[in-house]
Amino acid sequence: MSTEKGKISTSKLRVFVGPGNTAGNAHYIARSLRSVGVRATGYCYHVHEFGYAADRVIPQFRSLKRKGIVKLVNNRFVLRPVNAVIRFWFFLSVLFRYDLFYFISPITFFENHRDLAILKFFGKKIAFFFPGCAEKNPHDALNSMKYSDCWYCTDVRKQRYCLCHKPDQKRNKIEYFEGKADFIFSRPNTSGYLKYPQKALPMWLMTDAPMQTVDLQRYQDGNFWRIMHFPSHQELKGTRYVEAAIASLNGKYKIEYLSERMSNREVLENLEKAHILVDQFTHTFGLLAIEGLSRGCVVICRMEEWARKCYPDIPLVSCNPENLEKTIAELLANPERMQQIAEDGIRWFRENAMLDVVGNRMLNVFENKISC
């Protein structure tokens, strides 16, 4: 399949995506590439907690729920070796089936990431998608700012997983990824540990279009207002601010508030009926905001100045958490404005976040770098 050393024809490109699947990105990336004619498959090691799909799941044994020495011994001397064997054979089974390996950071085939060196030895191309906390430098200029995820975060377990308490180790890992990667898709706030952040490519998020035409008549009905908030992490998503604002507004407006953990399929179904989706109050948006725009919601999501420069035309309603009650009240007082924002959101989604749109953008990147 190689046409000359280091060159690959994108018309025959075979892409492995995974095995991490943060917010379903492995699945969406693989499908977006397939939509533009690339043979791509998404894999993951675990079924996603919110039910995001995957083309193929390679099961890993989970830790025991018990505590103490039994759990320690089982994890270290039973589960870890067994899972390592599963990963090794999985790696061998796909090594020569794909030309480009597109990883959802920070997960690669092996826990020590030495699979990257093997891939490069065999002339494979490597891409990384940097989704968030596991790649951030919590002490750089952007992540030290007020309202950043790192500014909010007190989750010690999450910080340990992301190596925030071991900055040298985290930097070394990201720089190792960078040294092996041909492509890195990242935002400015996840590029702080890169030696050459200017070489990072834009990080495009995407989701499926609704199965049926979005009904915007809901903004003219006026009987009550559906406001929704689906936090994957209550601290980082600002849930306490949302609940305080809703409690204050409930006596002034007829509000139906929905906020609970549910599958992604259920979230999408509810968004088709929502008027307002409150996403988060950090520096930029995530996949949920895109899902809200695609379903005709008015999406409230704080956007820092640097993020606005990256996404100047995305029609998100930005506000600080302290101003949420006022922002919602102003929206509810103007249904025509809400409907216009919803229309703009659908248009933005169709132009920027459809699977085929993002697939073509990625394919253009690959063609410019690796095609003959």
N, C-alpha and C positions, 0 to 999 in steps of 0.2 A: 504494500500500500504506500510506503514512502516513495516519493518521486525523486528525491535526492536527499542527501544528508541534512537533517534538520527541517525538511520541508514536507508538508502534508497537504494533499488535495482536500479542500473542504467539501467537495462533492462526495467524497468517500469517508469523511470524518466520522469516527466512532467515539462517543463521549460517555465516560462514566461520571455520574454525579452522586455525591454522598461522601461517606456513609452517615454523616450528620444530617439532620433534617429539621433544623431550627425553623419554626413557623412554616413548615412544609416547603422550604426553599428547594430542597433536592428534587422534590416531585415537580414543582412549578418550573424550575430551570430545565429539567429534562423534557418536560412537555413543551415548553416554549421552543426549545431547539428542534424537537420533532415536528413542530408546526411549520418550520421553515425548511424541512427536508433533511435534517441532521439525524443520524441514528444515535439516539441518546437514551440512556436508561438511568433511572434514579434508584439508589439503594439506601437502606438505613439499617442500623443495628437494633433499633427498638421501635415499637409502635408508638407514635406520638401521643402524648397525654391528652391533647385536644382533638385527636382523631384525624390529623392531616394525613392525606393519603401518601403512599409510596408505591413505586412500581414493584419493588421486591424488598422483603424484609429478611435480613440474615440474623436469626435470633441469637441473643446473648443471654446467658444466665444472670438473673438478678440476685442482688444481695439478700441474705436472710433478714427478716424483720426482727429477729431476736437480737438481744444485746449481749455484751460481754465477750468472754474468751471464745465461746462457741462461734459467734459471728466473726470474730477476728480470724480465727483459724480457718473457718470455711472460706472466707473471702480471699485470704492470702494464699492458702495452700490448696484450695480446691477450685473455686470459681475463676480466679485470675489465670491459672495455668490452662484451664479448660477453654475459657474464652480466648486466650492467646492462640491456642491451637485452631479454634474455629476461624479466627481472623486470618491466621497464616494460610490456611487452605483456601479461604475465600479470596485472599490476595492472589494466590497462585492461579486460581480459576479464572480471574479476570485480567491478569497481567498482559496477556497477548491478544485479548479480545477488544481492547480499546486503545485509541491513540492519544486522547486527551483525558486526563483525570482531573475532575473539577470538584474540589473539596469544599464542604461547608465547614469553615473553621469553628473550633480548633480540632476537629476530629479527622484523623486520617485512618489508614488501616491498622497501624500499630500504635500502642500508647506512647512509645518513644519516638515515633514519627520517622524511623529509619527506612521505612518503606519509600520515602521520597527519594532517597539516594539510589535505591534499586530502580525506581522508575526512570530516573535520569540516566542511569547506566544503560538502560535499554532504549534510550532515545525518546522516551515519552514526554509529551507536553503536560504541564501542570498549571492549574488555575486554582485560585482561592477566592472564596466569598467570605468577607468579614462581616458577620451579622450584628456584632454588638460588644457586650461587656467583656467577653473573653479576649478581645484584641485591644481594648482601650488602655491607654496610659492614664491612670487616674490622677496623675500629677502634672499633666501638660496643661497648656494655656486654656484649651477648650474645656477639658474635663474638670478643671479646677474652678470654672465659672459657676456662679449661682444658677440653679435650676438644672444643671447637668445631672445625668443618672448617677454619676459618682458623688456629686454634691448631696444628693438625697440618700444614698445607699448606706444602711447600717446592717445589712444582711451578711453576717460573718460567714455563714455557710457558702453563700454565693461568692463572696470575696475570695474564699479559699479555693473554690473551684476555678475561679478566674485568675488565680495567682497574684491577686492584688497585694497580698502581704509579702510577696517575693518578687519585687520589681525586676531584679537582675535576671532571675530565671524566666520571667515572663518576656522580658526584652529579648533574651537569647532565643526563646522559642519562636517569637514573631520574626526575628531576623533570620532564623534558620528557614522558616517558611518562605520569606522573601528571597533568600538566596537560591532556593530550589524552584520558585514559581516563575512561569512565563507570563502569567496574568494575575493581578490582584484587583478584585472589585471591592472598593472600600469607600467610606465617607471620611471627611476630614477628622471627625472625632474618633474614628477607629484606626487612624493612620499614624498615631503618635509614636509608635515604636518602630516604624519603618525607617530605614536609612534614607530611602529615596521616596518620600511620600508624594512627591510631584508626579511620580510614574503610576500612581494608583489610578485605576479606571473607575468611572461612576458605578455606584451600586444601585441597580434597578430592581424595584419590587414589582410584583405582578400578582394578579388573581384572575379567576375565571369570571367572565361576563355572566350576568344573571340569565337564567333560562328563558325568562319572559320579559316583556317590555316593562321598564320601571314606571310605576304609577306615581306621578307627582301631584295628582289630584288631592292626595292626603294633606297637602299644605293649605288647601282651600276649605277643607271640611270644618276645621275649627272647633270640634266638640271637645277634644282633649289632645294633649301633646305627649307623644311617646319619646322619652329620653332614655338612652341606654349607655351603659358603661361596662366593659368586659375586661377587667384587669387580670393580666397573667401574674402580676406582682403588685399587691395593693400599695406598698410603699412607693415604688418607682412610678406607678401610674397615677398617684395622687388621689386615691379613693376617698380619703377623709375629707378632702376639699369638695369632691363631688357630692358626697352624702350631706355635708353641711349646707351646700347651696340648694340641693333639692328639698331638704327639710324646711328651709326658709321660704322657698318659692311655692311650696305645696298649698299654702293657704290663699295664695293670690291667683294661681292658675290651676287648671285641671291637668295634672301631670300623672302619667302612667310611667313609673320608673322601673327599669329592669336592669339588674346587675347581679349576675351569678356565674359560676363556672359551668360551662357547657361545651359540647363538641363544636368544632368549627362549622360543621353543617348546620347545627342549630343556631349558631351566631348569624350565619348568612341568611337564614330564613327569617330571623327576627329583624335584621337590618333592613329587609325589604319593607317593613312596616314602620320603621323608626323615623322620627322627624330629626332628632338631634342625637349624634353619637359623640360622647365625650371620651377622647382617646387618652391623652397624657399631657403633662406639663413640663417636659424636659426641653431638649434643644431641637428635636426634629421628630418626624413621624415614623411609624412602623407599618407593618402589613395591615393591621386592623383599620388604620385610616384609609388605606387604598380600598379595602373591602367596603368601608362605609361610603366612599365616593362612588364606587361602582354601583351601589344600590340606591343612590339618590338621597343620601343622608347629608345633613349639614354637619360637618365634622369639626369639632373644637379640639385643637391640638396646638400647643404652644410651639412657635418657631423662633429660634434664636436668629440673630442677624446673619451669621455665617450660613445657616441652613437656608434662609431666604435667598441668598445669593446662588446657592446650588439649585434651588427649585423656585425660581422667581414667580412662576405663574400658577403654582398649585393653589387651588381655592380653599385653603384651610382657614378657619376662623381662629386666630391666635390670641391667646390671653394668658396672663399670669394666673396662678391658682387663686390668689386673693381677689381677683376680679371676676371669677367665674359666675357668681350670682348675677352681677350686673350684665355680663355678656349674654347669659341665657335670657334674662328679662328683655333685653333689647331685641333679641332675635324673635322671641315669642310675640312681641308687640308689632312685628312687621312680617307677616306671613309671605308677602310678595317678595321681600328681600330673601327670605329663606328659600323660596322656590327658585329664585334666580341663582343663588349659591349652589343649590342642588343640581340645577341644569349645567352650571359651569363645571361642577365636580364630575358629572357623567362625561362631559366632553373631554375633560382633562384625562380621565381614566382611559377613554377610547384612544386618545392620541399618544398616551405615555405608558400605560400599564396593562394593556392587553397582552396575552401570551405571545401572539405573533409579532407584535411591535417590539417587545423586548428580545424575542428570539432573533429578529433581524438585526437588532443593535449588537447583540453578542456575536452573531455570525460575521458582521462587518469587522468587528475587532479581530476575530480569529483569522479572517481572510487577509487583513492587512499585515498580520504578524507571521502566520504559519503557512499560508497557501503558496503554491508555486506559480 
